[in-house]
């Protein structure tokens, strides 16, 4: 049995993989200083693990903590994935492939292998990343912007008489009727406008229709407001790990 880990800046997602099938999906917030506590609460079957495969964008210190934790608690080998020039039919646009965030790379690999069509792959996490993939599997570049929470929090931290009392959830794109709803709804409208404009630009460039594939913690919220063709894939990065390691088609 393999353990697949998608380690982001604020959340860890995991799945177990057996005979090409992913199951036991989990996701939770974590503190980089207390990552061992997070794993203790998430993982009850670690003694049965044969291999651990990690995709992390959380930095070298977190990766070191992960190695140390699993070396203490199980005998499974551990492998950290890095972005490469080409994998599973997808070609990286970066001149230095390893500089592309591995979460973006894996999301593109999974999305293209699922749909094999021109794609706009959007990961709605702490940061929102937008990447374009051609019909031939060529990565054509992308965008990175702050996620909904970071956008709202920047106003909270850098302005007077503005306070955000909860996460940017369950909002609409209608004009707000108080300061907090003005900010939250404005942030979601900004994301909607960005994704739709990016899709339109890409469609014109390719002279072809494209499919927008969404993943990440805020994806469902954004999906309901988009006026483009959308598919929601909640476990896209984990699925990308499985495809890259030959555990899924």
Helices and strands as residue ranges (DSSP letters): E 2-7, E 11-18, E 21-29, G 32-34, H 35-42, G 46-48, E 51-56, H 60-73, E 77-80, E 86-87, E 90-91, G 97-99, H 102-115, E 119-124, E 127-133, E 139-146, H 148-158, H 179-206, E 211-215, H 219-223, E 230-232, H 236-244
